[in-house]
Amino acid sequence: MKMEINQKIKARPPWQAIASLVLGIISILAMVSILSIHASPTRWLFIGWLFAIVGFIFGIMGLKYARNQLAIAGIVLSVIGFVANVYLYYILWRIGQQ
């Protein structure tokens, strides 16, 4: 009986890992959108930060429930998106200081 429950848990689709991957991609696209269109940079950077943080959390949850490569890719993309957004915010802040 216990083995059947474990198999059902592992058979669930890894929605946390997929969500992490999608949110990591969106966080990077939010940063790229600042560079390509002249939108409000602060708003897009905060959106990028939000998606990166939520994507990182979902990636950790995806690793916890089902170790797969989608969760790892989501975590990596979320971290890259967060760091890139913070770096771009710093650059824009330095430009505004001059």
For each residue, the residues with C-beta under 8 A, 3 or more apart:
1: 4 5
2: 5 6
3: 6 7
4: 1 7 8
5: 1 2 8 9
6: 2 3 9 10
7: 3 4 10 11
8: 4 5 11 12
9: 5 6 12 65
10: 6 7 66
11: 7 8
12: 8 9 15 65 66
13: 18
14: 17 18 62 65 66 68 70 71
15: 12 18 19
16: 19 20 58 59 61 62 65 71
17: 14 20 21 58 59 62 63 66 68 70 71 74
18: 13 14 15 21 22 62 70 74
19: 15 16 22 23 55 58 62 74
20: 16 17 23 24 55 56 57 58 59 61 62 70 71 74 75 77 78
21: 17 18 24 25 55 59 70 71 73 74 77
22: 18 19 25 26 55 74
23: 19 20 26 27 51 52 54 55 58 74 78
24: 20 21 27 28 51 52 55 56 59 73 74 75 76 77 78 80 81
25: 21 22 28 29 77 81
26: 22 23 29 30 48 51 55 81
27: 23 24 30 31 48 49 51 52 55 77 78 81 82 85
28: 24 25 31 32 48 77 80 81 84
29: 25 26 32 33
30: 26 27 33 34 44 45 47 48 51 81 85
31: 27 28 34 35 44 45 48 81 84 85 88
32: 28 29 35 36
33: 29 30 36 37 39 44
34: 30 31 37 39 41 44 45 88
35: 31 32 88
36: 32 33
37: 33 34
38:
39: 33 34 43 44
40: 43 44
41: 34 44 45 88 89 92
42: 45 46 89
43: 39 40 46 47
44: 30 31 33 34 39 40 41 47 48
45: 30 31 34 41 42 48 49 85 88 89 92
46: 42 43 49 50
47: 30 43 44 50 51
48: 26 27 28 30 31 44 45 51 52 81 82 84 85
49: 27 45 46 52 53 82 85 86
50: 46 47 53 54
51: 23 24 26 27 30 47 48 54 55 78 81
52: 23 24 27 48 49 55 56 78 79 81 82 85
53: 49 50 56 57 78 82
54: 23 50 51 57 58
55: 19 20 21 22 23 24 26 27 51 52 58 59 74 75 77 78 81
56: 20 24 52 53 59 60 74 75 78 79 82
57: 20 53 54 60 61
58: 16 17 19 20 23 54 55 61 62 74
59: 16 17 20 21 24 55 56 62 63 71 72 74 75 78
60: 56 57 63 64 71 75
61: 16 20 57 58 64 65
62: 14 16 17 18 19 20 58 59 65 66 68 70 71 74
63: 17 59 60 66 67 71 72 75
64: 60 61
65: 9 12 14 16 61 62
66: 10 12 14 17 62 63 71
67: 63 71
68: 14 17 62 71 72
69: 72 73
70: 14 17 18 20 21 62 73 74
71: 14 16 17 20 21 59 60 62 63 66 67 68 74 75
72: 59 63 68 69 75 76
73: 21 24 69 70 76 77
74: 17 18 19 20 21 22 23 24 55 56 58 59 62 70 71 77 78
75: 20 24 55 56 59 60 63 71 72 78 79
76: 24 72 73 79 80
77: 20 21 24 25 27 28 55 73 74 80 81
78: 20 23 24 27 51 52 53 55 56 59 74 75 81 82
79: 52 56 75 76 82 83
80: 24 28 76 77 83 84
81: 24 25 26 27 28 30 31 48 51 52 55 77 78 84 85
82: 27 48 49 52 53 56 78 79 85 86
83: 79 80 86 87
84: 28 31 48 80 81 87 88
85: 27 30 31 45 48 49 52 81 82 88 89
86: 49 82 83 89 90
87: 83 84 90 91
88: 31 34 35 41 45 84 85 91 92
89: 41 42 45 85 86 92 93
90: 86 87 93 94
91: 87 88 94 95
92: 41 45 88 89 95 96
93: 89 90 96 97
94: 90 91 97 98
95: 91 92 98
96: 92 93
97: 93 94
98: 94 95
